[in-house]
Amino acid sequence: MPVTVRWGTDRFEFDLPQPDSQIPLSAIRHSVAAYTQLPYHSFQIVHDGAVMADDNAPISAYHLRPNSTIAIVANADIPAPLRNTEQAQIASIQSELTSARRLLLPAHQSFLRDILDHPKPALAREHSRIGELLLQSLLRLDAVAPEPDWHTARADRKAAVKELQALLDQLDNAWANAS
């Protein structure tokens, strides 16, 4: 489930489990901390004007929906968004890749198995869905633009793009070769 996270003037996308999930809020806090490089307890998460305070509560308790927006309110002594650091970009790349692996890889593998046993029309919608989600993930990686001298971030981005592109190629090849 995609959500937008706002931190000052910075905005970034996160994929979360479905709204009825029993995943605790702490999972969101960990992801945000990794992406922003903020200490885990140095910020509050706000949704629809309410502070999401209980890290042990499931995300379903906060009524998040697909495309919801949550805001990060950092303590006053925390600097403005650090998105333009190499570590922040590496965290963003890793977050995107982890999310794609967790959310798309099982559906991708299931599709590759099912395409052998089911007629192509029955799987057309699933093919489109997985392909679109992979393309969206690739576009989010494309938005990460490491500086020329950030070799680690550039290498991580290149590896992530190659991995997701390979999944998309497998998906399309299986579709094209299905009878």
VOLO-561849 format. One record per residue: residue number from 0; chain; x, y, z of N, C-alpha, C in turn. Coordinates in Angstrom, 3 decimals, always signed. Example, Ala and Ser with C-alpha at 12.3 -4.5 7.8 and 13.67 -1.06 7.14 Angstrom:
% residues 2
DOFI    i  ch      n.c1      n.c2      n.c3     ca.c1     ca.c2     ca.c3      c.c1      c.c2      c.c3
DOFI    0   A   +13.190    -5.690    +7.800   +12.300    -4.500    +7.800   +13.200    -3.300    +7.800
DOFI    1   A   +12.850    -2.250    +7.080   +13.670    -1.060    +7.140   +12.900    +0.030    +7.870
***
This chain:
% residues 179
DOFI    i  ch      n.c1      n.c2      n.c3     ca.c1     ca.c2     ca.c3      c.c1      c.c2      c.c3
DOFI    0   A    +0.851    -1.157    +0.000    +0.000    +0.000    +0.000    +0.905    +1.231    +0.000
DOFI    1   A    +0.809    +2.065    -1.006    +1.671    +3.248    -1.064    +1.173    +4.373    -0.154
DOFI    2   A    +2.101    +5.020    +0.531    +1.799    +6.221    +1.317    +2.872    +7.260    +1.005
DOFI    3   A    +2.504    +8.516    +1.145    +3.447    +9.614    +0.965    +3.888   +10.085    +2.339
DOFI    4   A    +5.182   +10.274    +2.495    +5.732   +10.781    +3.747    +6.261   +12.184    +3.472
DOFI    5   A    +5.828   +13.148    +4.280    +6.297   +14.526    +4.157    +7.208   +14.836    +5.336
DOFI    6   A    +8.341   +15.434    +5.028    +9.263   +15.904    +6.057    +9.751   +17.267    +5.605
DOFI    7   A    +9.222   +18.299    +6.208    +9.523   +19.647    +5.740    +9.014   +19.793    +4.322
DOFI    8   A    +9.880   +20.210    +3.421    +9.489   +20.326    +2.016    +9.787   +19.049    +1.235
DOFI    9   A   +10.362   +18.074    +1.877   +10.725   +16.822    +1.235    +9.531   +15.870    +1.243
DOFI   10   A    +9.351   +15.133    +0.163    +8.306   +14.119    +0.061    +8.933   +12.856    -0.508
DOFI   11   A    +8.521   +11.710    +0.045    +8.972   +10.442    -0.509    +7.881    +9.410    -0.313
DOFI   12   A    +7.942    +8.363    -1.109    +6.922    +7.318    -1.096    +7.420    +6.113    -0.321
DOFI   13   A    +6.500    +5.478    +0.398    +6.780    +4.227    +1.088    +5.685    +3.242    +0.739
DOFI   14   A    +6.035    +1.993    +0.607    +5.044    +0.937    +0.456    +4.886    +0.263    +1.798
DOFI   15   A    +3.657    +0.224    +2.276    +3.350    -0.399    +3.554    +2.477    -1.624    +3.319
DOFI   16   A    +2.400    -2.504    +4.309    +1.467    -3.622    +4.193    +0.032    -3.085    +4.090
DOFI   17   A    -0.895    -3.932    +3.692    -2.290    -3.539    +3.546    -2.835    -2.963    +4.856
DOFI   18   A    -3.882    -2.114    +4.766    -4.407    -1.431    +5.953    -4.866    -2.367    +7.070
DOFI   19   A    -5.300    -3.565    +6.759    -5.770    -4.484    +7.799    -4.629    -5.279    +8.426
DOFI   20   A    -3.426    -4.956    +8.067    -2.249    -5.667    +8.560    -2.048    -5.445   +10.057
DOFI   21   A    -1.470    -6.429   +10.694    -1.164    -6.323   +12.116    +0.283    -5.885   +12.348
DOFI   22   A    +0.935    -5.403   +11.297    +2.300    -4.880   +11.409    +2.254    -3.657   +12.327
DOFI   23   A    +3.163    -3.573   +13.299    +3.132    -2.435   +14.226    +3.677    -1.146   +13.594
DOFI   24   A    +3.279    -0.036   +14.179    +3.744    +1.275   +13.740    +5.264    +1.358   +13.769
DOFI   25   A    +5.893    +0.614   +14.655    +7.353    +0.656   +14.758    +8.020    +0.310   +13.429
DOFI   26   A    +7.369    -0.505   +12.592    +7.929    -0.843   +11.277    +8.039    +0.408   +10.408
DOFI   27   A    +7.020    +1.263   +10.468    +7.073    +2.522    +9.715    +8.174    +3.410   +10.289
DOFI   28   A    +8.230    +3.491   +11.620    +9.233    +4.347   +12.265   +10.647    +3.901   +11.875
DOFI   29   A   +10.898    +2.598   +11.848   +12.220    +2.094   +11.460   +12.552    +2.479   +10.015
DOFI   30   A   +11.586    +2.330    +9.117   +11.813    +2.676    +7.709   +12.098    +4.162    +7.546
DOFI   31   A   +11.305    +4.993    +8.223   +11.506    +6.435    +8.138   +12.863    +6.825    +8.732
DOFI   32   A   +13.215    +6.223    +9.860   +14.513    +6.516   +10.481   +15.656    +6.140    +9.552
DOFI   33   A   +15.538    +4.991    +8.893   +16.594    +4.557    +7.965   +16.697    +5.508    +6.775
DOFI   34   A   +15.566    +5.911    +6.235   +15.574    +6.779    +5.055   +16.097    +8.176    +5.382
DOFI   35   A   +15.613    +8.733    +6.485   +15.959   +10.120    +6.818   +17.246   +10.259    +7.605
DOFI   36   A   +17.759    +9.145    +8.134   +18.936    +9.156    +8.991   +18.650    +9.849   +10.326
DOFI   37   A   +17.379    +9.944   +10.696   +17.006   +10.503   +11.996   +17.096    +9.416   +13.051
DOFI   38   A   +17.490    +9.752   +14.272   +17.433    +8.767   +15.351   +15.988    +8.300   +15.551
DOFI   39   A   +15.819    +7.043   +15.892   +14.515    +6.390   +15.982   +13.488    +7.171   +16.814
DOFI   40   A   +13.864    +7.697   +17.948   +12.911    +8.375   +18.827   +12.956    +9.900   +18.710
DOFI   41   A   +13.553   +10.434   +17.638   +13.713   +11.881   +17.537   +12.627   +12.555   +16.701
DOFI   42   A   +11.582   +11.819   +16.340   +10.532   +12.413   +15.521    +9.185   +11.788   +15.853
DOFI   43   A    +8.137   +12.529   +15.492    +6.780   +12.022   +15.633    +6.215   +11.784   +14.245
DOFI   44   A    +5.282   +10.847   +14.164    +4.593   +10.556   +12.911    +3.154   +11.026   +13.076
DOFI   45   A    +2.675   +11.830   +12.118    +1.343   +12.419   +12.197    +0.529   +11.999   +10.975
DOFI   46   A    -0.723   +11.591   +11.220    -1.641   +11.249   +10.126    -2.994   +11.865   +10.433
DOFI   47   A    -3.574   +12.565    +9.493    -4.875   +13.225    +9.655    -4.922   +14.080   +10.914
DOFI   48   A    -3.829   +14.775   +11.231    -3.778   +15.686   +12.358    -3.554   +15.042   +13.715
DOFI   49   A    -3.448   +13.707   +13.750    -3.247   +13.015   +15.027    -1.851   +12.402   +15.067
DOFI   50   A    -1.212   +12.512   +16.219    +0.107   +11.913   +16.396    -0.059   +10.404   +16.528
DOFI   51   A    +0.689    +9.678   +15.738    +0.689    +8.214   +15.798    +1.742    +7.844   +16.845
DOFI   52   A    +1.316    +7.693   +18.083    +2.253    +7.615   +19.192    +2.611    +6.211   +19.651
DOFI   53   A    +1.717    +5.255   +19.498    +1.937    +3.917   +20.053    +2.643    +3.031   +19.027
DOFI   54   A    +3.953    +2.867   +19.181    +4.731    +2.067   +18.228    +4.334    +0.597   +18.227
DOFI   55   A    +3.669    +0.131   +19.262    +3.246    -1.272   +19.324    +1.883    -1.500   +18.688
DOFI   56   A    +1.131    -0.433   +18.428    -0.192    -0.563   +17.818    -0.044    -0.953   +16.345
DOFI   57   A    -0.951    -1.780   +15.842    -0.884    -2.131   +14.414    -1.216    -0.908   +13.555
DOFI   58   A    -0.684    -0.888   +12.342    -0.953    +0.264   +11.477    -2.434    +0.379   +11.163
DOFI   59   A    -3.174    -0.729   +11.264    -4.619    -0.677   +11.024    -5.312    +0.237   +12.033
DOFI   60   A    -4.751    +0.398   +13.225    -5.350    +1.249   +14.257    -5.329    +2.720   +13.861
DOFI   61   A    -4.482    +3.082   +12.907    -4.338    +4.478   +12.513    -5.103    +4.829   +11.239
DOFI   62   A    -5.858    +3.897   +10.711    -6.738    +4.130    +9.563    -6.001    +4.650    +8.334
DOFI   63   A    -4.796    +4.139    +8.117    -4.071    +4.488    +6.897    -4.741    +3.794    +5.718
DOFI   64   A    -4.820    +4.500    +4.621    -5.391    +3.971    +3.392    -4.361    +4.124    +2.284
DOFI   65   A    -4.543    +3.406    +1.179    -3.621    +3.630    +0.059    -3.590    +5.112    -0.314
DOFI   66   A    -2.404    +5.610    -0.554    -2.144    +6.999    -0.944    -2.374    +7.996    +0.189
DOFI   67   A    -2.415    +7.514    +1.427    -2.475    +8.428    +2.576    -1.178    +9.219    +2.644
DOFI   68   A    -1.242   +10.339    +3.357    -0.043   +11.136    +3.602    +0.206   +11.165    +5.095
DOFI   69   A    +1.446   +10.885    +5.473    +1.841   +11.027    +6.862    +2.959   +12.068    +6.916
DOFI   70   A    +3.036   +12.757    +8.028    +4.056   +13.800    +8.179    +5.021   +13.406    +9.278
DOFI   71   A    +6.259   +13.792    +9.099    +7.308   +13.580   +10.091    +7.573   +14.924   +10.750
DOFI   72   A    +7.461   +14.957   +12.053    +7.750   +16.171   +12.816    +8.946   +15.847   +13.692
DOFI   73   A   +10.094   +16.412   +13.338   +11.329   +16.141   +14.069   +11.490   +17.123   +15.218
DOFI   74   A   +12.246   +16.707   +16.214   +12.579   +17.606   +17.320   +13.249   +18.854   +16.766
DOFI   75   A   +13.137   +19.967   +17.460   +13.653   +21.254   +16.978   +15.153   +21.239   +16.703
DOFI   76   A   +15.917   +20.388   +17.403   +17.361   +20.390   +17.214   +17.823   +19.507   +16.055
DOFI   77   A   +16.880   +18.887   +15.345   +17.220   +18.052   +14.199   +17.288   +18.941   +12.962
DOFI   78   A   +18.309   +18.783   +12.125   +18.428   +19.632   +10.931   +17.350   +19.333    +9.898
DOFI   79   A   +17.239   +20.208    +8.934   +16.304   +20.037    +7.819   +16.590   +18.722    +7.095
DOFI   80   A   +15.693   +18.290    +6.225   +15.874   +17.004    +5.556   +17.264   +16.794    +4.970
DOFI   81   A   +17.768   +15.588    +5.182   +19.116   +15.238    +4.746   +19.089   +14.381    +3.484
DOFI   82   A   +18.083   +14.562    +2.664   +17.924   +13.698    +1.506   +19.133   +13.760    +0.579
DOFI   83   A   +19.794   +14.879    +0.510   +20.904   +15.017    -0.410   +22.231   +14.613    +0.216
DOFI   84   A   +22.215   +13.519    +0.953   +23.450   +12.917    +1.418   +23.545   +11.543    +0.795
DOFI   85   A   +24.736   +11.054    +0.663   +24.910    +9.729    +0.058   +24.233    +8.660    +0.903
DOFI   86   A   +24.361    +8.735    +2.211   +23.751    +7.731    +3.081   +22.231    +7.738    +2.966
DOFI   87   A   +21.627    +8.909    +2.844   +20.175    +8.994    +2.691   +19.742    +8.375    +1.367
DOFI   88   A   +20.516    +8.605    +0.321   +20.165    +8.020    -0.970   +20.350    +6.502    -0.961
DOFI   89   A   +21.387    +6.025    -0.316   +21.594    +4.577    -0.199   +20.425    +3.964    +0.566
DOFI   90   A   +20.012    +4.614    +1.650   +18.874    +4.118    +2.428   +17.602    +4.109    +1.584
DOFI   91   A   +17.415    +5.132    +0.770   +16.248    +5.205    -0.103   +16.261    +4.078    -1.132
DOFI   92   A   +17.414    +3.835    -1.714   +17.557    +2.755    -2.707   +17.277    +1.414    -2.051
DOFI   93   A   +17.863    +1.187    -0.896   +17.667    -0.089    -0.197   +16.214    -0.261    +0.232
DOFI   94   A   +15.579    +0.813    +0.659   +14.175    +0.753    +1.058   +13.296    +0.372    -0.133
DOFI   95   A   +13.548    +0.966    -1.272   +12.773    +0.650    -2.481   +12.977    -0.797    -2.898
DOFI   96   A   +14.211    -1.251    -2.878   +14.515    -2.623    -3.282   +13.918    -3.627    -2.296
DOFI   97   A   +14.024    -3.354    -1.020   +13.449    -4.241    -0.004   +11.933    -4.318    -0.163
DOFI   98   A   +11.325    -3.188    -0.397    +9.877    -3.154    -0.585    +9.471    -3.956    -1.823
DOFI   99   A   +10.191    -3.780    -2.918    +9.882    -4.529    -4.140   +10.065    -6.027    -3.922
DOFI  100   A   +11.125    -6.401    -3.242   +11.344    -7.828    -2.975   +10.235    -8.402    -2.110
DOFI  101   A    +9.842    -7.674    -1.092    +8.839    -8.173    -0.160    +7.451    -8.216    -0.793
DOFI  102   A    +7.094    -7.184    -1.544    +5.739    -7.072    -2.061    +5.553    -7.650    -3.460
DOFI  103   A    +6.566    -7.566    -4.303    +6.399    -7.976    -5.698    +6.985    -9.335    -6.027
DOFI  104   A    +8.071    -9.700    -5.378    +8.730   -10.955    -5.722    +7.818   -12.166    -5.545
DOFI  105   A    +7.061   -12.287    -4.437    +6.168   -13.449    -4.325    +5.116   -13.497    -5.439
DOFI  106   A    +4.531   -12.356    -5.785    +3.541   -12.320    -6.865    +4.199   -12.646    -8.202
DOFI  107   A    +5.393   -12.159    -8.408    +6.149   -12.424    -9.634    +6.416   -13.916    -9.786
DOFI  108   A    +6.908   -14.542    -8.732    +7.214   -15.977    -8.781    +5.942   -16.800    -8.983
DOFI  109   A    +4.878   -16.416    -8.324    +3.603   -17.107    -8.491    +3.112   -16.982    -9.930
DOFI  110   A    +3.239   -15.803   -10.508    +2.832   -15.593   -11.899    +3.636   -16.489   -12.835
DOFI  111   A    +4.946   -16.560   -12.634    +5.783   -17.394   -13.507    +5.393   -18.864   -13.416
DOFI  112   A    +4.974   -19.324   -12.237    +4.492   -20.709   -12.094    +3.133   -20.874   -12.760
DOFI  113   A    +2.241   -19.918   -12.527    +0.861   -20.029   -13.019    +0.759   -19.919   -14.529
DOFI  114   A    +1.658   -19.177   -15.155    +1.570   -18.970   -16.606    +1.715   -20.294   -17.358
DOFI  115   A    +2.367   -21.272   -16.728    +2.540   -22.580   -17.364    +1.259   -23.413   -17.325
DOFI  116   A    +0.395   -23.171   -16.331    -0.773   -24.013   -16.110    -2.105   -23.365   -16.429
DOFI  117   A    -2.123   -22.081   -16.643    -3.385   -21.376   -16.843    -3.408   -20.690   -18.204
DOFI  118   A    -4.590   -20.521   -18.760    -4.675   -19.803   -20.046    -4.272   -18.340   -19.871
DOFI  119   A    -3.679   -17.820   -20.912    -3.169   -16.454   -20.883    -4.235   -15.413   -20.496
DOFI  120   A    -5.451   -15.478   -21.033    -6.447   -14.454   -20.661    -6.750   -14.401   -19.161
DOFI  121   A    -6.660   -15.535   -18.495    -6.950   -15.568   -17.061    -5.909   -14.809   -16.251
DOFI  122   A    -4.723   -14.641   -16.797    -3.631   -13.989   -16.069    -3.300   -12.587   -16.578
DOFI  123   A    -4.067   -12.104   -17.533    -3.770   -10.799   -18.136    -3.751    -9.681   -17.105
DOFI  124   A    -4.715    -9.680   -16.217    -4.790    -8.614   -15.210    -3.589    -8.671   -14.265
DOFI  125   A    -3.207    -9.884   -13.845    -2.071   -10.034   -12.937    -0.769    -9.613   -13.624
DOFI  126   A    -0.621    -9.962   -14.891    +0.556    -9.543   -15.656    +0.656    -8.020   -15.685
DOFI  127   A    -0.450    -7.364   -15.971    -0.462    -5.897   -16.018    -0.158    -5.294   -14.655
DOFI  128   A    -0.742    -5.859   -13.598    -0.554    -5.331   -12.252    +0.910    -5.424   -11.823
DOFI  129   A    +1.501    -6.609   -11.979    +2.889    -6.793   -11.553    +3.822    -5.929   -12.407
DOFI  130   A    +3.578    -5.902   -13.713    +4.405    -5.084   -14.596    +4.352    -3.614   -14.239
DOFI  131   A    +3.145    -3.117   -13.948    +2.985    -1.711   -13.574    +3.693    -1.395   -12.261
DOFI  132   A    +3.579    -2.282   -11.280    +4.242    -2.048    -9.990    +5.765    -2.084   -10.122
DOFI  133   A    +6.268    -2.973   -10.963    +7.716    -2.993   -11.210    +8.166    -1.699   -11.893
DOFI  134   A    +7.386    -1.235   -12.859    +7.727    +0.025   -13.531    +7.696    +1.210   -12.567
DOFI  135   A    +6.715    +1.239   -11.674    +6.657    +2.311   -10.687    +7.882    +2.288    -9.783
DOFI  136   A    +8.284    +1.100    -9.388    +9.476    +0.968    -8.549   +10.714    +1.449    -9.305
DOFI  137   A   +10.814    +1.087   -10.571   +11.937    +1.553   -11.394   +11.929    +3.079   -11.531
DOFI  138   A   +10.758    +3.652   -11.671   +10.665    +5.117   -11.767   +11.097    +5.794   -10.472
DOFI  139   A   +10.730    +5.203    -9.332   +11.177    +5.778    -8.055   +12.695    +5.703    -7.939
DOFI  140   A   +13.290    +4.607    -8.409   +14.755    +4.511    -8.396   +15.365    +5.514    -9.363
DOFI  141   A   +14.687    +5.744   -10.467   +15.179    +6.709   -11.451   +15.217    +8.118   -10.869
DOFI  142   A   +14.341    +8.387    -9.906   +14.305    +9.712    -9.284   +15.474    +9.934    -8.327
DOFI  143   A   +16.160    +8.878    -7.944   +17.335    +9.002    -7.082   +18.515    +9.361    -7.987
DOFI  144   A   +19.113   +10.494    -7.736   +20.201   +10.975    -8.596   +21.452   +11.233    -7.763
DOFI  145   A   +22.247   +10.181    -7.541   +23.471   +10.366    -6.748   +24.461   +11.299    -7.436
DOFI  146   A   +25.209   +12.005    -6.632   +26.267   +12.862    -7.147   +27.321   +11.988    -7.849
DOFI  147   A   +28.056   +12.543    -8.811   +29.050   +11.746    -9.544   +30.108   +11.079    -8.654
DOFI  148   A   +30.454   +11.693    -7.543   +31.500   +11.112    -6.697   +30.946   +10.203    -5.589
DOFI  149   A   +29.642    +9.931    -5.590   +29.034    +9.019    -4.623   +29.015    +7.617    -5.220
DOFI  150   A   +30.143    +6.975    -5.212   +30.314    +5.693    -5.890   +29.435    +4.588    -5.317
DOFI  151   A   +29.291    +4.536    -4.009   +28.476    +3.487    -3.393   +27.010    +3.662    -3.759
DOFI  152   A   +26.496    +4.873    -3.666   +25.094    +5.127    -4.011   +24.845    +4.828    -5.483
DOFI  153   A   +25.786    +5.212    -6.334   +25.626    +4.956    -7.775   +25.632    +3.455    -8.060
DOFI  154   A   +26.521    +2.722    -7.403   +26.594    +1.269    -7.599   +25.338    +0.582    -7.065
DOFI  155   A   +24.865    +1.022    -5.900   +23.646    +0.432    -5.331   +22.443    +0.694    -6.224
DOFI  156   A   +22.338    +1.911    -6.739   +21.219    +2.247    -7.627   +21.278    +1.405    -8.894
DOFI  157   A   +22.463    +1.283    -9.463   +22.625    +0.497   -10.690   +22.238    -0.965   -10.448
DOFI  158   A   +22.676    -1.541    -9.336   +22.350    -2.935    -9.018   +20.852    -3.110    -8.798
DOFI  159   A   +20.229    -2.158    -8.118   +18.785    -2.240    -7.865   +17.996    -2.148    -9.169
DOFI  160   A   +18.394    -1.233   -10.041   +17.716    -1.101   -11.337   +17.872    -2.381   -12.147
DOFI  161   A   +19.074    -2.946   -12.167   +19.303    -4.197   -12.905   +18.428    -5.323   -12.370
DOFI  162   A   +18.328    -5.422   -11.037   +17.526    -6.487   -10.434   +16.046    -6.347   -10.804
DOFI  163   A   +15.518    -5.138   -10.679   +14.106    -4.937   -10.994   +13.833    -5.054   -12.486
DOFI  164   A   +14.762    -4.593   -13.301   +14.598    -4.718   -14.748   +14.615    -6.192   -15.159
DOFI  165   A   +15.446    -6.988   -14.513   +15.490    -8.429   -14.801   +14.155    -9.087   -14.456
DOFI  166   A   +13.558    -8.682   -13.347   +12.239    -9.222   -12.981   +11.193    -8.841   -14.027
DOFI  167   A   +11.235    -7.599   -14.485   +10.297    -7.153   -15.507   +10.519    -7.911   -16.816
DOFI  168   A   +11.772    -8.111   -17.181   +12.085    -8.870   -18.398   +11.587   -10.320   -18.298
DOFI  169   A   +11.780   -10.952   -17.125   +11.285   -12.320   -16.921    +9.774   -12.363   -17.071
DOFI  170   A    +9.107   -11.405   -16.491    +7.658   -11.336   -16.552    +7.190   -11.222   -18.001
DOFI  171   A    +7.779   -10.306   -18.743    +7.370   -10.088   -20.128    +7.749   -11.255   -21.033
DOFI  172   A    +8.906   -11.881   -20.798    +9.287   -13.045   -21.594    +8.355   -14.219   -21.354
DOFI  173   A    +7.989   -14.457   -20.105    +7.058   -15.539   -19.793    +5.708   -15.275   -20.445
DOFI  174   A    +5.282   -14.036   -20.430    +4.008   -13.650   -21.059    +4.063   -13.859   -22.565
DOFI  175   A    +5.149   -13.420   -23.176    +5.282   -13.546   -24.631    +5.366   -15.009   -25.070
DOFI  176   A    +5.973   -15.873   -24.250    +6.149   -17.276   -24.624    +4.988   -18.170   -24.214
DOFI  177   A    +4.040   -17.641   -23.456    +2.881   -18.438   -23.036    +1.963   -18.655   -24.246
DOFI  178   A    +1.347   -19.806   -24.250    +0.461   -20.092   -25.400    -0.907   -19.527   -25.211
***
